[in-house]
Amino acid sequence: MEFLIEGFMAVTWKELVMYAIGILLIWLAIKKDYEPALLLPMGFGAILVNLPATGVLNQVLNGVGETQGIIQWLFETGIEASEAMPILLFIGIGAMIDFGPLLSNPKMFLFGAGAQFGIFAAICVAVLLGFDLRDAASIGIIGAADGPTSILVSQMLDSQYVGAIAVAAYSYMALVPIIQPFAVKLVTTKKERQIRMVYEPGNVSKATRIAFPIIVTIIVGMIAPSSVALVGFLMFGNLIRECGVLNSLSDAAQNNLSNLITLLLGITISFSMQAESFVNVNTILIMVIGLLAFIFDSIGGVLLAKLINVFSKEKINPMIGAAGISAFPMSSRVIQKMALAEDPGNILLMHAAGANVSGQIASVIAGGMVINLVTSFL
């Protein structure tokens, strides 16, 4: 009983806040089904690392001294020392992606680029609010709408806000069905949202599908070397999918590898969610800036589509531009749902999917560009 009382007395108000945040993330995962594979382990991990005098971070053993706890070891080995977990996850993501809709309609590449506007807008906002350039760039990458990229960039730039950035990135990814409709409707009219587009699937040969990940890796390696690890592993996963001779490995990458890394990554990143460093004004600012980044990403893609429409005879439904973020396949599904709400006969899914997978490539290239730009200034 005495140990129980001492344990409760050792809990600070900041740790109580982290328990509430952990419970909220778990509730969103279970009740709302928002990215449960990530938010649930992150939420439970937030509670674990803030329990006083436990061994998940470090522990003192008689005759041995202080040793690393399991979460600290996972973080320092798999993220801090080598960034292995976020990079390995991209093999599984690449194996899941079908680039067919993009290769059938290559102009969808434009929207992957246009929907990265939020990254650079958020960096500018973060600098104006007093964050140094490394932290501002790390915060801005939340706009990539890509959790592993956000974690990797913040680690490579040695940001002190890795935990808050990861929570913001994954939370807003989960909230895409709420955030994107709001952002899209801010800058479109009902008439624009009702524009119909005809999908004419091109005959994408197997040779093209195999060549695509190889060519992309080479080109990205030339123009954005810092993003090669991400793009290379993404494209390697896709090559496993498309080659046709490694079906068992493709299935393993899509399921076993992705699930295992996602599970470990979610609970490991909670190491950066310790109350003393997490509960502060800067965390709130990061959440706000991250939300703005997501909104500006969607708006940037929409405005690009509207600009193209000024010069094009065949009009593009500007909602397609918003699907250029990296949150695949959630964003393309959201755009299709919005299209059906405006016009029950309007099918935009394949166009949106093309823009969405281009966003996967664009987000990791943008991450590499941010790293290059920041390190060249410092």
RAKAGI-V764598 format. One record per helix or strand. SS is the DSSP state (H for helix, E for strand). FROM is the first residue (numbers start at 1). TO is the last residue. If there is no record, write none. Layout:
# RAKAGI-V764598
ss from to
SS FROM TO
SS FROM TO
This chain:
# RAKAGI-V764598
ss from to
H 2 9
H 13 30
H 36 48
E 58 61
E 65 68
H 70 80
H 84 96
H 100 104
H 106 114
H 117 128
H 133 144
H 147 156
H 162 174
H 176 186
H 190 193
H 206 223
H 225 243
H 247 273
H 275 278
H 281 311
H 319 322
H 330 342
H 349 377
